[in-house]
Structures are given as structure tokens and as C-alpha cells.
């Protein structure tokens, strides 16, 4: 068994639930233990416990949320499933459970080896190995990489056709939150084999509801577990809509379920929608996608979102980097230097050459790279980061390089606009190489990639980056993620409008309709606050960007833009405060940040204010009231680890000053007795926290304006 001197699990008779990990650090660390009888292996971090029977084969027999005592598992399944050369083979598992609605521990001793092709051999334990060697020099809220333990279960097969394959199932258990990660590795030591698919997680989870009739797609999915993986795309800018690999399926073996047609969605399987289709040669190995399972202890939307946000901060700390940047529209080098000077003069930390600018990162001629290196050196001499926009998809390259539609055998059928380049084509491979060369030579610190690989399949058999249709999606996805991993490990900050956070990107759009920026400034104020409110249920402020059109964008009249800035200073200031007050960077898109001394002073005042409260403004957002143009609206940042426990942003869209008595949520500040609250830089007052964790505050909000409260 290769026990590695694991400690023996000491089952405590105390059933006390774990402390609230969202407001208090958890002292217990991730660990693996052997049961007293040596039959089981237990993973535990004080918040999550998962138990595996390791004889006569390996199978998960317990999955408990220690925060509320909920048992998530109802039945034993295989650990994974691998489809090889068109045939499916199970990995581990036990058979003989007659009732699949629940699982009693005493039943496990009677269970036997299932029809698995791959059987458990041994395990090994190590510290968590970080997926990326991230480095950065810019402002970052959390620079700590995650800690915890990883266990690897080794499997072999006695079948002749599988004897040259080694299968490993990996679990990482994280410190400080009820989270684990799982993935599978297949290594080939013999002849070529086609790995059609790897199902890296199979879990028979308790159902969410008992519906007598109805189809699985319309029924509620289990609430107690949030599942995310690093195989997500489609430009939705929301993870649940981008996820391409989490499947809640039906379980016909669960014959005692309430649904007459066995349609209850209570079987979790994780695998790409489209087969991987990888031909694995001798000596090669293939790693599946990675699944992250976060246990949820509530139906409250705010609490569930706070848990997901803490997950991101922990496993992908690069998402907490949040430089203050401008989006420059430039026609010549002189405008770039002017913008750099204005960034330095106002406290901005970065400059991004926007779409429509004169920077072309695909031009790797010596003259072009020399020019941009000199401009980058100039920016860095002013302590300003610099980078550029680059479009990948939504463009037609050539019949030889575009994706080939499998239905017609001709270029077309792409997700965006019918035509798009294949990342595995000669052009696509060169595109990635040129970007890396350009950024390395010039020293660019930021990369804004529009239209990252959108999941297109390609039927070409002549593209060097993939063999054919069968592996085209998987290979292109790996190349796209490889580019972002390279950026992450080379100090290049990445904006990308798709969900590649777990593979190195830093920021995504918060979600907006671009033509809305052609509406009036007054409309934009309210719509922007709605966008912020709606987006911040599961993302941290640093994970998203907004948009402010300094010059004309997507049409619109003069009342839609801010130029001349000095003539629309009130709107400019409020739009900045709305975004910075939410901790969100916006793309201030135009040729300059200020046009007069008064405008410069206004920008400086806002940036100075943001930097003063930067830590709390980059903390989690609680939702107070959504903007509707009729009454006040607002949000509240909270962070129990800071001196400033909260910061409240309040807005009044009406033409008259209003006074409102507000009940502010105090629970997630971590202070449950009393709080000191001040308006702006005023004198703080002490408020008692009620039994339902609220503080009642009376506040005046100026007409067509805003105010803020600091909570300590």
C-alpha cells in the first residue's frame, strides 16, 4: 500500500461544526490519514472530508461538508473513466451496492471489485505543486500561492491491450477552504493509443429535489457543491455559461429515485463536450482537465458568491493583481509618449494601446520592434507599464489557415462570424510565436487578447498544430492556454474576454453591451452601476474591467462622450468614482486623461482616493440595492482581515438631495458587537450591531451624486 507512515485517523466524538471560514482563518491544515483498520484513506482539512476505501479496490465512500455536516455522496462509482480506441474503461470503483439513494458504511465491507479495467496499486503524498510559476511586479492583493497536500493514486490493468498504460488519479486538498482539485494522467509506455476521452470525475451526489415528472435539464442541480474546471470558453463572460465540461447526468441505476423516468440530475461527470481525440505515442503522457470542487453550505446567493471569490483568490492569486490603466487610442508615437507622461502625472500605473491604435504586435520586423522597445523603455522609466491589444478570432486569414467546417470540408463554420483562423494552422502557430517574440523583445508588460480561442473545431488535415478533426479542439485549446501560461510566468498581465483564469489570465470584462456606450452620459452612469452590481456575485473587483468612452465609440451623439473632458468634468469624475469605488478598472478609451489643469487635478484626486482605500476597495462586494434610477443604490466592500472592515458606496440619481436610513450588513466584517462608521473623512460614530448582524445608519446623498462610508 505504500503507506508512507501516514498518521492514523482519530475519530473525535465531538460533532462540533467548523468555524466560519469566510470570516475567520482555519487553523487545521490539509492532511491524509489511514483509518484504524487500514481499509480506508481519509482526506481532511477541517472543512471537508473525503474518504476512500483502498481494498479490494479504490472507491470514494464518503464526502462530507464539515461546515454543516452534509453528506454529499449517495452511491459508489468508478474513480474515472477513460475511452481508448473507442472503448470505455473504468478506473477503480466497487460493486454490490443495492440501494443507490444513500450509502451506509457497513455496506462497504460487502462490496467487491467492479468491472474496472484499471485497478488500484498504491498511492503517494506530497505538498501541493503550483500549476503556474507566476511572477508579477504590479499591485496585487494576494501574492501567496495556495498551500495544501496532494495525493496520487496509481492504477494498472491486467488486460493485454492496456498493459502499457499507467493511470494516475490526483487530488489536491487546499488549506483554509472546503476545496479540492482532481485530475487524471494517462502515460503510455507501449505502442500508439488513441485517448478519445478522459472522464476525470464521477460522483453520485444527493439530488436537489424530488420531481415525479420532468427532464434533467429543467430540474434543479445539487446545491451543496460548486464545480469549476479549466476548460471554459465561448465569450459569455460568465463561468456557468462558459463551462464546457461539467455535466449533471441521470443515473438509471438509482432505481429508488422519485422521478418515474429516472431523470433526476444527480450524477456528476466532468469531461470536455467534444472528445479529446489525442493519439498518445510511446513515452508520452496526457493530463486531463482539472476539476475544482468547492463545498457550499448555504442557499444564500451572497454567501455562495463569497465562497467562490475566496476560491479564486486562493488558487489563482494572480487575479488579485489590479493595475490602474488607461486605454489609449493613438495615431503616432508622440501621442503614446504624451499618454505615458499623463499616466505618470496622475498616478496611473499602466497604458494599453487600444483597438484602433497604431501598435501591431504581429509585426516583428526589426524596425517595428525597435520602435516599440524604445517606447516601452520610456514608459518604464516613468514607472508606467505598457502593453497592447491583439485580435485573434473574428477575422479571415486565408483558405489555408482558417478553420475548416467538418460539414462542408471548406473554410467556415467558426463560432465568431463564420470565418476564423485555426490556432493550429501555420498562421496560428506563427501568431503565437510572434506575440511571444514581440513581448519578450519590447518588454511589454500587458497583453489584451480579444477573441481568444472560442472552441472551434477544424477538419483540416494539413494544419501542423493538429492531426485532424478528432484532436482539433483539444490541441487548439492547449495552445491558447499555453500562451496565457507563458504570459503568467513571464510577468505579462493578461486581459482576455473569456474564462482562462485557471490557466493564467488576470481579468475579464464585467459584462456590458458595447453599443450602450453610445447612449447619453446620464444613462451610462446608471447602466454602468447595474453592470457592476450584476457582475459582482462571483467575481472579485480585480477580475473584471469596465468601459468609459472618452471619445466616440460605437456611434452616439455628443452627449455620449466625455471629450472635451473639461466640459464634462462632473460626469467624468462620477464615472471614475463608480468604477474605482467598486474597485474596478475601466478602459478609459481616448487620446488623453486630462485636457486642463482642473481636469488633471480631478483625476489625481480620484486616483489618490482610490490608492488610499485600495485594499478595502479590492475586497469583496456585498449587494445593497441595485440601481433603478428611482431611489438610492449602493454596494458595500467587506474584509474582516483589514483595519477598514468595510467601505460603502452610495448613489442618488434624483434631482434633489435625499436622506435615507440604511441597514448595513455587518456579519462579513467580522465585527459582531459594534462598528465605527464615518462619512467620507468625517468623525466616526460607534454603532451597535443588532442580533441579525445589521447596523442602521442615516445618511444624506447629494442630488445626482454620491457619497461613501468607511467602516472600522
Buried (B, 14 or more C-beta within 10 A) or exposed (E): EEEEEBEEBEEEEEEEEBBBBBBEEBEBBBBBBBBEEEBBBBBBBBBBBBBBBBEBBBBBBBBBBBBEEBBBBBBBBBBBBBBBEEEEBBBBBBBEBEEBBEBEEEBBEEBEBBEBBBBBBBBEBEEBEEBBEBEBEBBBBBEEBBBBBBBBBBBBBEEEBBEBBBBBBBBBBBBBBBBBBBBBBBBBEBEEBBBBBBBBBBBBBBBBBEBEEBEBEEBEBBBBBBBBBBBBBBBBBBBEEBBBBBBBEBBEEBEEBEBEEBBBBBBBBBBBEBBBBBBBEEEBEBBBBBBBBBBBBBEEEBBBBBBBBBBBBBBBBBBBBBBBBBBBBBEEBEBBBBBBBBBBBBBBBBBBBBBBBEBBBEEBEEEBBEBBBEBBEBBBEBEBBBBBBBEBBBBBBEEBBBBBBBEEEEBBBBBBEBBBBBBBBBBBBEBBEBBBEBBEBBBBBBBBBBBBBBBBBBBBEEBEBBBBBBBBBBBBBBBBBBBBBBBBEBBBBBBBBBBBBBBBBBBBBBBBEEEBBBBEBEBBBBBBBBBBBBBBBBBBBBBBBBBBBBEBBEEBEEEBBBBEBBBBBEBBBBBBBBBBBBBBBBBBBBBBBBBEEEBBEBBBBBBEBBBEBBBBBBBBBBBBBEBEBEBBBBBBBBBBEBEBBBBBBBBBBBEEEBEBEBEBBBBBBBBEEEBBBBBEEEEBEEBEBEEEBBBEBEBEBEEBBBBBBBBB
